[in-house]
Amino acid sequence: MSESSSSCEALLISATARFDSDTPRLDAELLMVNATGWSRTSLRAWPERVLDDRQLVQFAAQVDQRARGHPIAHILGEQGFWSLPLRVNDATLIPRPDTESLVEAALEFALPAAARVLDLGTGTGAIALALASERPAWQIMACDAVPAAVALAQVNAELLALPVEVCTSHWFDGLSPQTFDLIISNPPYVRAGDYHLGQGDVRFEPESALVAGEDGLDDLRLIVGQAPEWLAGGGWLVVEHGFDQALAVRGLFSAAGFENIRTQKDYGGQDRLTLAQRPAPAGENFTGESDAQ
Ligand code: GLN
């Protein structure tokens, strides 16, 4: 290979042209940064810089993987969520920016200082760890049914030194009886056979984290239906769902006896999450103190 064809910029241009991605140039730059340790800014400042053999071999191998469709997050083994660098692998969903809107919503609640919080179907641990980073005094439990996801969430909790208790449970099935002030979940909600499953990064994510029956609501039905038994009076349930599922999900919440039911949008302006409160027993407010009337 001649010097000029292995210049940083020439390699970036040819990699970019091979990627079927919404962000091909960014993808190429991220792989270049990973292979070289150079910053993205320096790729632009010194486009003529030449990679050494080791860097070139790694870059070429990872460009091939990306050209075959593998998600950048899987190739790098890492994805940012909230302010946190999270390890990712193919055992679970790659955390999405849209899911950060669940974290934002949860931080708005007036919960007790040592709130008991449950993240159901935690995957990488993203939601639980983001909450722990913002509210270190909360007692946060994060569960997943998939052993490899539980192991991954545990690794992320340890690497970030955040106090989250990770456990194995299929939704509520494996939990000992207790109640929470907040239950939060990004469950699978894609319809079986949805065309979207054949596109982009989703093809490399496990069906167990994405698909929930014919209407995509199988897991949401179960979670919303059972959550009242696991919530303290006045406790909140927050769930992510598809952009066209808000009405159906609000119906599930009202059938389960929730109040203050609200849907909120993600950063792209799509309906993305619904939240609601378990009614507090008469005469009690959220923290269990008597109402001064
Ligand atoms: N929003 C994701 C997607 O469209 C699905 C995430 C999920 O099922 N929890 O790929």
Residues whose N, C-alpha, C, O or C-beta is under 5 A from the ligand:
A	BS01	LIG	N186 P187 P188 Y189 V190 V202 A209 L210
